[in-house]
C-alpha cells in the first residue's frame, strides 16, 4: 500500500490533475503544493479555458497555496509537477521561495532547468525524474491524438 507521505503519492495527485486537463483539451500538466504532508494548493493547465497564457498548472497551484497560507511565501512547501516548469513558472517559484520542486518528465525545449536553472531560488532544491515515464506518457498521448 502506498503511504500518503511519499513523493510518489503526491506526484500521483498531480498526474490525476494532468488527466483532468487532458479531458478538457488542455496540455496535460498537473501540480500540487504540499505543506506538512497536506495538499494546500493544486492546479492543472487552464490556458484555453481561461484564455490566459499564464494559467499554467504551477501558477494556479502557487496561487491556491498562497491563499491557503495567507502568505506570498511557500518556504516550507514542496511543489510536485508532472512536467519540468517553464521559465515563467520557475520565476514565480523563485519569488514564492519554495523549499523543493519535484517534477516528473523533463522539457528540453522550454523547461527552465534546461534553459536557465538559475531562475529558481538559490535555496530551492530541484529534483527531476520522479515517475518520469508516467508523466511523459500522458503528454505524448495527448499530442499524438492531436496530430494527423
C-alpha positions in Angstrom: 0.0 0.0 0.0 1.2 3.5 -0.9 1.8 5.7 2.1 0.3 9.2 1.8 3.6 10.7 2.9 5.7 9.8 -0.2 6.8 11.8 -3.2 5.1 9.2 -5.4 1.8 9.7 -3.7 1.8 13.5 -4.3 3.0 13.0 -7.9 0.1 10.7 -8.5 -2.2 13.5 -7.3 -0.5 15.8 -9.9 -1.0 13.2 -12.6 -4.7 13.0 -11.8 -4.9 16.7 -12.4 -2.9 16.3 -15.6 -5.5 13.8 -16.8 -8.3 16.2 -16.0 -6.5 18.8 -18.1 -6.3 16.4 -21.0 -10.0 15.6 -20.7 -10.7 19.3 -21.0 -8.5 19.7 -24.1 -5.7 21.4 -22.2 -2.0 20.5 -22.3 -1.9 17.8 -19.6 0.2 19.2 -16.8 -0.8 19.0 -13.2 0.7 20.4 -10.0 0.2 20.2 -6.2 1.8 22.2 -3.4 2.3 20.3 -0.2 2.9 21.6 3.3 3.3 19.2 6.3 2.2 16.2 4.1 -1.0 18.0 3.1 -2.0 19.4 -0.3 -2.6 23.1 0.2 -2.8 24.1 -3.5 -3.4 22.4 -6.7 -3.8 23.3 -10.4 -3.8 22.0 -13.9 -3.3 23.8 -17.2 -6.2 26.0 -18.0 -4.8 28.4 -20.6 -7.6 27.5 -23.1 -10.4 27.6 -20.7 -9.4 30.9 -19.1 -7.9 32.4 -22.3 -4.9 33.2 -20.2 -1.3 32.3 -21.2 -0.2 32.4 -17.5 -2.8 29.8 -16.4 -0.2 27.1 -16.1 -0.7 24.3 -13.5 2.2 25.6 -11.3 0.9 29.2 -11.3 -2.6 28.1 -10.3 -1.2 25.8 -7.6 1.0 28.5 -6.2 -1.9 31.0 -6.1 -4.1 28.5 -4.2 -1.3 27.6 -1.7 -0.5 31.3 -1.1 -4.2 32.0 -0.5 -4.4 29.0 1.9 -1.4 30.2 3.9 -2.2 33.9 3.5 1.4 34.5 2.6 3.3 35.2 -0.6 6.0 32.8 0.6 5.9 29.0 0.4 9.2 28.4 2.2 8.4 25.1 3.8 6.5 23.7 0.9 7.1 21.3 -2.0 5.7 21.6 -5.5 5.1 18.4 -7.4 4.5 19.0 -11.1 4.3 16.4 -13.9 6.5 18.3 -16.3 9.6 20.5 -15.7 8.5 24.1 -15.1 8.9 26.7 -17.8 10.9 29.8 -17.2 7.8 31.8 -16.3 6.7 29.3 -13.7 10.3 29.0 -12.4 10.4 32.8 -11.9 7.1 32.6 -9.9 8.5 29.7 -7.9 11.6 31.7 -7.2 9.5 34.6 -5.7 7.4 32.1 -3.7 10.7 30.6 -2.3 9.6 27.0 -2.2 11.8 24.6 -0.3 11.6 21.9 -3.1 10.3 21.5 -6.6 9.9 17.9 -7.8 9.0 17.3 -11.4 8.3 14.2 -13.4 9.4 14.5 -17.0 11.9 17.0 -18.4 11.0 19.5 -21.1 14.0 20.1 -23.4 12.6 23.0 -25.4 11.0 25.1 -22.7 12.0 23.6 -19.3 13.7 26.0 -17.0 16.2 23.5 -15.8 17.4 23.1 -19.3 17.0 26.7 -20.4 18.2 28.6 -17.3 18.4 26.8 -14.0 19.4 30.0 -12.1 15.7 31.1 -12.4 14.9 29.0 -9.3 15.5 30.4 -5.8 19.1 29.5 -4.7 17.7 27.7 -1.6 15.1 25.7 -3.6 16.1 22.0 -4.1 15.0 21.0 -7.7 14.6 17.3 -8.4 13.5 15.7 -11.7 12.6 12.3 -13.0 10.0 11.2 -10.4 7.6 8.9 -12.2 9.1 10.2 -15.4 7.6 7.5 -17.7 4.1 8.1 -16.5 4.4 11.9 -16.7 5.9 11.8 -20.2 3.4 9.2 -21.4 0.3 11.4 -20.8 2.0 14.3 -22.7 2.9 12.0 -25.6 -0.5 10.5 -25.8 -2.1 14.0 -25.7 -0.1 15.3 -28.6 -0.2 12.1 -30.6 -4.0 12.2 -30.5 -4.0 15.7 -32.0 -1.6 15.1 -34.9 -3.0 13.8 -38.2 
